[in-house]
Amino acid sequence: MNTQAPQIGAHRPVIRQLDDAAANRIAAGEVVERPASAVKELVENALDAGARRIEIAVADGGKTLIRITDDGCGMTAEDLPLAMSRHATSKIDGSDLLNIHTFGFRGEALPSLGAVGRLSITSRAEGFEAATITVAGGAIGPVRPAALNRGTVVELRDLFYATPARLKFLRTDRAEMGAITDVVKRLAMAEPYVSFRLIDASGAQDREIFRADAEQGELFGALSGRLGRVLGRAFSENALAIDAEREGIRLKGFAALPTYSRGAAVEQFLFVNGRPVRDKMLIGALRAAYMDFLSRERHPAAVLFLTCDPERVDVNVHPAKAEVRFRESGVARGLIVSALRHALAEAGHRASSTVATATLGAMRPEPAFEAPRIYQMDRPSLGARIASYSAQAPAFDEAPRGFEMPVIAPSARVAEPAPPAPELTQAPLGAARAQVHENYIIAQTERGIVIVDQHAAHERLVYERLKRQMAENGVPAQALLIPEIVELSDAEAARLLDFAEPLARLGLVIEPFGGGALAVRETPAILGEINAGALLRDVLDELADLGDSQLLQAKIEAVLSRMACHGSVRSGRQMRVEEMNALLREMEATPHSGQCNHGRPTYVELKLSDIERLFGRT
């Protein structure tokens, strides 16, 4: 920071026009942050060219080699020099920057890559001969004939050799390769009908890192198959299909059950008009949709595609096009929240299948410790032992009448009557058969058994009942004897007043009090005595960050959750068979009963085939 005051008559800075080489290097700093950025730009170019097969070969984490081979429409010899010029593109005509249907549109990627690396492009358009062009450090070479059947091969070597200082900011080869893999997987999810292959060409032999062949069939089937390849079968088996529309914005994709949650936001993939984005508003909407089902340290998993008229979303607000801006952001956010909550409600009592897998894994015995053998030289022979057993056998026949062997009392209480009704075993959660450790209900189904945590299950049932009552009757508010005055800036007060109606529905009534001050007239009765000023400032922070606030509702629901915890069946209480079956039937009829208020599963279902496998019967 310059602390000296400027002197009168000091030299005036001169405005200069930067040459193309400097401009391209500046653009590279924005567009090409690391090798993964270069892969993203080049693969998106291949997709815009209509490619159906894309191969990505990378060496040393992309630092020494990135080669993209596609079967797209290709370019002619006349197109190649123009493609290396700044702001030259075939994707828009410049008349309307809000009507964009392609991944790229700025025409900066290729000249930027050529300015900081050694770039060569070999391409062939249908009906033309193949040609190649090279660019090194911004110097464009001549166009020469080449041999190529169809499509385009883009090869980028020695990335950032022209700006060596940038190399110091790159991470290890393994970390850069991981970032490239993540980029390729995101684009593969966006285009399920395109084949992708990622190769590590660092060693003597190429090593395949990722492969996804083109899917067939309708969109949801193709997308489900592609997600199974990219994220694994566990996600596909525990994801709910999402298909909703509101005011011209369409939402499709898959969202996982709350019990299939992650410790970090590593399985959250959002796409707008097919473009992978990392947008705070959309991520906040996803979090809000799961707010009532997950604790703060757990994160939902989802792959969501928003589609709308390109003129309703601006994709030109971020250098890497990773963020977007909706014209009606509230509609997009509300669509995500409502569609996901509706899908979760329709899932009913369903819980993640990975819970059962983890349970079976925990039940498998640890590898047995083989103790050293002790050889006993004076061990009796087999014949001697048989003779001894025969001599002792009559002693059992001479036992006094009425004698019974002592029986240890079981830790489980078997439910009566023993034979369950057939219609109960056919129910999704089966018929109650026993209660163990005064907290876990064992139920028999047609295909296996179900183990229910009675306290966690009843806690969710009571919580859902309280929420329904609050939705039907509203949130009771208590009027303050003396309104609390909160001093804010004019802009902050105006923002809160715009949000006054949703707050009033939750029992928090605010009114203008002159200038930037607000008067808090009523507060939610269920929260008791609160610091209204601190609450309003927290709501303001959430509005500024996400454009909406769920804070007050979250606080009210947290109180309802505590009330449900105290009002539910406690651990240690013995239940009659009628009570256990009634609990199972209510779980089947109540949405979200597959997880407790903190996102943990309320029951585990074990298939009979899995149980038999544990005992080696299959």
N, C-alpha and C positions, 0 to 999 in steps of 0.2 A: 504493500500500500504506500503510495506517495504522500508523505506528510508535509511536503513543502508547498506553499501557496504559489500559484502561477504568477510569473512576473509580467508586468505590463510591457507589451512590445515583444514578448517572447516569440520564438519561431512558430509559425502557424503550421499545423499538420497539413500535408498535401494529400488529397484524394487521388488514388491511382486505380487504374483498371488492371485487375489481376490477369495474368496470362492463363491459357487453358490448362497448362500443366499444374499450376498452383490451385486453380479452381477444382480440377479433378482430384487432387490430393485432399483438399478440404471436404469434397463430397465423399471420398472414400472413408474419411474419419467418421462421417455420419452413417453411411450405409454399410460399410464393411468394418464392423467392430472387431471381429475375430473370424477364424476360418468357417465357423458355423454360419456366420452371416453371408459369406460368399456362397456356400452351398445352398442356402435358402434362396438367394437371388437367382442363381443359375437353374435350380430345379423349378422354381416358379416360372422362369422363362420357358423351360421345356413344357410345362403344363399349359402355358398360354399358347404354345405352338401346336397343341392338340396331341401331344405324345401319349402313347398307351403303354410304352415300356421305357423305363428310366433306370439307368445303371449309374451308380455313384462310386467312384474309386478314389480312395484317400490314402496318403502316405504321411507318416509322422504327424498325425493329428491334423492334417490339412496344411501344415506349414510348408512342405516341399512339393506336394502334388494334390490337386483336386481335379478330377476328370469326370465330366457329366456326358453320358451318351444317351441320346433319345431317338425315337422314331417319328418325330413331329414333322411339320410341313417343310422345314428347312428354309434356307436363304439362297439367293442367287449371288453371283460374283459382284453384281452391282450393289447389292444390299450390304455386303460385308463392311466396306469403308464407312458407310453411313451409320451402321449399327455401332461403330466405335466412336461416333461423335456424341457430344453431350446433348441431352434433351432431344435425341432422335429416337422415335418410337413408332411402332405400327399399331399401337393399342388404343390411342386416342388421337383426335385431330386438334385438340386444344380449345375447342369451342365450348366444351362443357366438362368441367372438372368434377362435377357431382354425378355424372352418369357413367360410372366406371364398372365394367364387367370383367376385368382381368386382374391378375395378381399385380403385375407391374404396369406402370403408366408414366413414370418420370423420365425414363431414358438415361439414367445415371449409373446403373450398375456396371455395365460392360466397360465404359471409359474409366470409371473409378477403379475397377480391378486392373485394367491395363496400366493405370498410372502408378500402382504400388506393387505390381508383380509382373511375371512374364506370361502373357496370355496369348493363346492361339485358338482360332475358331475354324473348324472345317465343317462345311455344310453343303447339302445338295437339295434343291427344290425339285419337285416333280416336273419333268420335261426339260431340265437344265443340267449342265455338267457341274460336277462338284468343284469347289474352290476353297482355298484356305487363306487366312490372314493372320499376322502376328503383331502383337503390341508388347513392347518392353519398356517399362519406366515412362510410359506416355508417348513413346516414339512408335508411330504406326508404320509397318512395313508394307510392301506391295502385295497385291492379290495374286496368288499363283494357282495353277491347276492342282487338283488333288484327286485321290481315289476314295470314293465312299458310295455305298449303295443308296442310302436314303437317310434323312434326318440330319442331326447336328452332333458334333463332338466338340465340347469346350474343354480346354485343358489349361489349368492355371498352375504355374510352377513358381516356387520361391516367393510366396506371398510376403509382402512388406519388405522385399529386398531393397526397394527404392526409398523406403522410410524405415531404416533399421532400428530407430528408437522405438517403433511400435512393437517390435519383436520382444522387447523386454517385458511388455505387459501381458504377453500370452502365458497361459498356464501350461502344465505338463501335457505331453502327447495324449496320455490317457484321459485327462480332463477335457481336452479339446475334442477328442474322439467321442466322448460321452455327449458333449453339446451337439455335435454333428448328428449323432444317432437320434437325439431328441428332436431335432429339426426334421429329419427325414420321417420319423414316426408320426409327427404332427401332420405333415403334408400327406402321408399315406392314409391317415384317418380322414382327411378332407376329400380324398379322391379314391374311394374304394374300388372303382372300375379300372384303375391304372396299376400296373405291376411296378414294384420298386425292388431294387437290389443294392445293398450297401456293402462295399468290399474294402478291407484294409489291405493295401498294397505295399505295406512297409517292409515285409520280409521277402524271402526268396520266392515264396508261394503266396498267392492271394488267399486271404481268409474272409469268408462270408460273415458279416456282422449281423445283417438283418435282411430278411427277404419276405415279401408279401406279394403273392400272385394276384392277378386281377380277379375280383369276385364277380359272381353271376347273379341273376335274379333281380327281384324288386329291391327298392332302396333299403328298407329296414333289414331284410335278410342279408343283403350285401354288406351293410354297415356293421351288423352284428358279427358276421364272419370276419371282417377286417379288424374289428376291435378285439375279437378273440385272438387273432394273430399278434396284435400289437400289445395289448394289455394282459392277455392271458385268459384262459377259460373261466377263471374264478370271477372276473368282472362280468363277463357275458351272462353267466349263470345267475348272478345276483343283481342284475340291472333291470330297471323298469323302462319300458318303451315310453317315450314322450312324444306326443303329437298334438299341438294346440295352436290356435291362431287368435289374434286380437288386433283389430283395426289395421289389417293389412300386413302385420308382422307374423311370420310363421316360425314356430319353434319345433324342431325335431331332434331326436337323439336318444340317449340312454342315461339314466341316473340310478346310482346304486342304492340299495337299501341302507338305512342308517347303521345297521349292525355290521355292514361292510364299509367301515370308515377307515381313514388312514391317519397316521401320526403327523403328517405334513401334507401340504396341498400339492402332492406330486401326481395325482390322477384327476386333475381338473383341466379339461380341454374345451375351449370355447372358440366358435367359428362364426364369423359374420359374413354372409354371402360367400361361404366357402373359404374365407381367409382366416388363418389362425391368428387370434388376438389374445393379448393379456390386458384386459381392460378392468380397471378398478370397479367401475359401476356394475359390470356384469358379474364379477367375482363376488361383490357385496350382495348382489341379488341371490346368487347361489347359496351363499352363507346364510342369508335371511330365510331362505326356504327350508333349511335344515335346522334353524335356530332352536326349535322346540324339541329336537330329537338328539342333539349331540352336545356333549360338553365342550368347553372352550378349547381344550387341547386336542380334540379330534376334528378331522376335516372330511367333508363329503367327497365322493368320487363321482364324476359325471363327464359325459361327452355331449355337448349341446351345440346345435346348429341353428342360428338365427338367419332367416331369409326375409328380405324386404326389397322394395324398390330402391335401387342404388341412390336415387336422389334424396332418400330419407336418411341416409347415413353418410358422414364425411370420413373417408379413409385417409385423407391427406393432412392429418394433424400430428403425425409422428414420423421422424426420419426413417425408421425401420418399419413403418406401417403396422406397428404392434398394438396401437390404440386406435379407437374409432370414436366418433361423436354422433349420437343419434339426434335427429331433429325433435323427436318426442321420446326422450330418455325414460320418462315415467311409464310409458306404455311398454317399452321393452323390459324394463325392470319388473313391472307388475306381471307381465306375461310369464317370466321365468318363475317368480315366486308362486303364483297361483297354479301354474301347470304342474310344478314339482310337488306342491302340497297336495294337489288333487290326486296325482299318481301315487304318492305315499299313502294317502287315505284309502285308495282303492286296493292297495296291497294288503290291507287288513292286518292280520296277525303274523304275516309272513316274516321270517327272520333269515339271515344270511346262511347259506349252506356251508360257508367256511367255518361257522361256529361248530358244526358237527365234525368237520374235518379236524379242527384243532382238538376237539374232545377225544376223538379216536386216537389222535397222535399222543395225547397225554396218557391214554389208557394202555398204550403199548408198553410192555415191560422194558426196563433198561437192560443193556447187555449184561448177562450174568457174569459175576466175578468168579473165575475158576480158582478155587483154593488149592494150595499145594497138597498133593496126595500124601497120605500117611499110611505106610504099610505096617500092618499089625501081624506079626509072625505067628502069634498064638491064637488067631481067629478060629472059632469052631468050624468044622467042615459042614457041608450041606446036610449030610446024613445025620450028624449030631443035632443040628438045629431042628430037623423034621421030627426026630425022636423026642426032643424037648417039648415041641409044640403039642405033640400027641399026648404027652404025659400031663400037660397043663389043661387040655381041653375038657376033661370031666369036671373040673372045678367050676366052670360056667354052668354046667347042668345042675350042680348042687347048690346054686344060689337060692336064697330063701324066696318064697312066693311073694309077689307084690313088690319085689325089688325093681327099681327103674334106674337107668343111667341118668345122671344129672344132665339137664339141658340148659344151656346158656340162653338167656332171654335175648331175642333178636333186637337189633337197634332200629328196625323198621316196624311200623304198625301197618299190618295188611288190612286193606279196606274190605268191608263187607257190603253186599254179598260177594263171594268170590267170583262166580261166573258173571262177567260183564254182559250187559244187554248188547245184542248184535248191532243195533242202530247206533250205540255209543262208540263201539270200536271202529265203525265206519266214519265217524266224525273226524275232521282234520286233526284235532288234538287228542282223540281217542277217549277211552274210559279210565277213570282213576282206579288204580290197583293197589297203591300203597303210599304211605308218607314216611320218608326217612329223615332222621335228624330233625324232626319237627319243623322242616322248612322246605323240603323238596318233595314234590308230588311226582310219583311214577305212574304214567298212563300208558295203556296198551292201545296201539292202533293196528290196522289191518296189516301194515308192512313193517312194523317195528315198535319202538317205544319212544315216549316223550318224557323228558325230565323238566319240570317246571319249578322255577324259583317263586314260591307263593307270595313272598313279600314284594319282590320286584314287579311281578305281574299285577297284583292288586293295587300297587302304588300307581301304575300307569292307568288302570281302569278308573280309579278314583280321580286322578288328574284329568282324564278326558271328560269325566262327568262334570267336574267343576268348570272346565272350559266351556262345555256346552251351556251350562247354566249362565255363565258370564256372557256368552254370545247372545243368549235369548233375552236376558234381563238387563244387559248393559253393565258397566262398571260403576258401582255406587261411589258417589263423590261426597266429600265432606267440605262444607263451606267454612272458610277461615273467618274467625271473628274479626280479625284485623288483616286485610289483604297484605301480602308480602310484596314489597316493591323491589324489582331487580333492575339495576342500572346496566344498560348495554349501549353499544353504538347504534346509530340510526339504521345502518345496514343490517346488523344482527337482529334488531327488533323487527324490522320489516320481514326478514326471512322467517322468523318464528311466527309472526302473525299470518304469513301465508300458509303456515302449517298448523294454524290454531284449530281448525275443524277436526283433523285426526286426533289431536291431543285431547280435545274436549270429549270425543267418543271414549277415550280411555280415562276420563275423570279428571283431567288437568285443564282447568279453564283459565285462560290468560286474556288480558285486555290492555290496550294502549293506555299509558299514563302520562303522556306528554314527552316530547323529545324521543330519546332512545329508551325510556323507562317502560317497563311492563309491570302490570299488577296481576299477581296470581290470586284469583278469587277462590278457586276450589282445587283440591288435590284428591287423588284416589284414596278412598277410605281404607282399602285393603293394605296400603303401604304404611299406614300410621303417620307418625310425625316425620317429615322429610325436610331436607334442605332444598327448597324450591330453586334458589339461585344456582346451586351446583348442578341440579338436575337439568335446568334449562341450558346451561353452558355445555353439558355433556351432549344434549340433543343437538345443539348448534354444531359441535365438532363433528357429529355423525352426519348431519345434513351437508356440511362443507365437504366431507370426505366422500360420501356415497350418494348424495342427492336425496336421501330419504333417511328416516330414523325409525328403528325398531326398539330403541333403548327403553322407552317407557313400557311398552308391551312386554319386553323381556323381563323387566323388574316385576311387573304384575304376575306374569306367568311363573317367575321364580318363587313368589309367595305362594301361589296355588300349588306349585310342586312341593313345597315344604308342608303345606297343609295336607296334601295327599299322602306324603310320607308318614305323617303322624296319624292319619286316619285310616291307614291300610292295615291288612292282616300282618301281625308282627311275626318275626321269626321266633320259633319256639312254641307257637300255639298249635295244639293238636286239632285237626279238622276232621269232621265226619265225611263219609264218602259222598253224601249229598252235597256238602259244601264244596268239596273238591271238584265234583262234576259241574256244579253251578259255575265255579270259577273258570273252568275250561270252556264252557259254553259261552260265557260272557267275553272271554278273550277272543273267541272266534268271531263274535259279532262286533267287536270294538276295533276301530282303526288304530294303527300304530302300536298294538299290544304286543308285537314281537320284540320290542325293546323297552327298557325302563326309561324313566325321565332323564337319565344321564347317558343314554345311547347304548347301554349294555344289553345283551340278549336276555329275555325273560324265560326262554325255554331252549332246550336242545333236543333235536330229533335225530334218533339213531335208527337207520334202516336195519332190518333183520339180517340182510346179507352182510352188512358191515360187522354186526355183532358176531355172526358165525365166522367171519374171516378172522376176528380177534382170537377165537378159540380154535382156529385151524380146521374148521369143519367144511371149508370149501377149497 
